[in-house]
Amino acid sequence: MPKEKIHPHYDAVRVLCACGNSFETRSTHKGDIHVEICSVCHPFFTGKQRLVDTAGRVERFRRKYAKAGETAPAK
């Protein structure tokens, strides 16, 4: 048995993924854990290459550098 005053509490928590999958594990973290990618949607486990874009970051990156390419000085 762990000693009460020196070891953290190790309780069951729920892990929620952005793809909608959820599972239960044990952790010292309090409350639910929110992740962007899990074993159900990760390309390593699924064998499918898929672009995971949770907040429009890829599109924002493409727009930013598309504008940068247009404003390059001509020689």
C-alpha positions as CSV (number, residue, x, y, z in Angstrom):
1,M,0.0,0.0,0.0
2,P,1.3,3.5,-0.8
3,K,1.8,5.8,2.1
4,E,-0.9,8.4,2.4
5,K,1.1,11.6,2.7
6,I,3.9,11.0,0.2
7,H,2.2,9.3,-2.8
8,P,-0.3,11.1,-5.1
9,H,-3.8,9.7,-5.5
10,Y,-4.1,7.3,-8.4
11,D,-7.7,7.3,-9.6
12,A,-9.7,6.3,-12.7
13,V,-10.0,9.1,-15.3
14,R,-11.7,9.3,-18.7
15,V,-9.7,10.2,-21.8
16,L,-11.6,12.0,-24.5
17,C,-10.2,12.3,-28.1
18,A,-11.1,14.9,-30.7
19,C,-12.3,12.1,-33.0
20,G,-15.0,11.2,-30.5
21,N,-13.4,8.1,-29.0
22,S,-13.2,7.8,-25.2
23,F,-11.7,5.3,-22.8
24,E,-11.0,5.0,-19.1
25,T,-7.5,4.7,-17.6
26,R,-5.8,5.4,-14.3
27,S,-3.8,8.6,-13.6
28,T,-2.8,11.1,-11.0
29,H,-4.4,13.8,-13.2
30,K,-7.7,15.1,-11.7
31,G,-10.7,15.2,-14.0
32,D,-11.0,14.2,-17.7
33,I,-8.1,14.3,-20.1
34,H,-8.7,15.8,-23.5
35,V,-6.4,14.7,-26.4
36,E,-6.3,15.6,-30.1
37,I,-5.3,12.2,-31.4
38,C,-5.6,8.7,-30.0
39,S,-4.9,5.1,-31.1
40,V,-8.2,4.9,-33.0
41,C,-7.4,7.9,-35.3
42,H,-3.5,7.9,-35.3
43,P,-2.0,6.9,-38.6
44,F,0.5,4.6,-37.0
45,F,-2.2,2.4,-35.6
46,T,-4.8,2.7,-38.4
47,G,-2.3,2.3,-41.3
48,K,-4.0,5.2,-43.1
49,Q,-2.3,8.5,-43.7
50,R,-4.8,11.2,-42.7
51,L,-4.3,14.9,-42.1
52,V,-5.5,15.7,-38.6
53,D,-6.5,19.4,-38.5
54,T,-8.4,20.2,-35.3
55,A,-8.5,24.0,-35.3
56,G,-7.9,25.0,-39.0
57,R,-4.2,25.3,-38.4
58,V,-3.2,23.7,-41.7
59,E,-5.5,25.9,-43.7
60,R,-4.3,29.0,-41.9
61,F,-0.6,28.0,-42.6
62,R,-1.4,27.5,-46.3
63,R,-3.1,30.9,-46.6
64,K,-0.2,32.6,-44.7
65,Y,2.5,31.2,-47.0
66,A,0.4,31.6,-50.2
67,K,0.3,35.3,-49.5
68,A,4.0,35.4,-48.7
69,G,4.7,33.8,-52.1
70,E,2.7,36.4,-54.0
71,T,4.5,39.4,-52.4
72,A,8.0,38.1,-53.3
73,P,10.0,40.8,-55.2
74,A,10.5,40.2,-58.9
75,K,14.1,40.1,-60.3
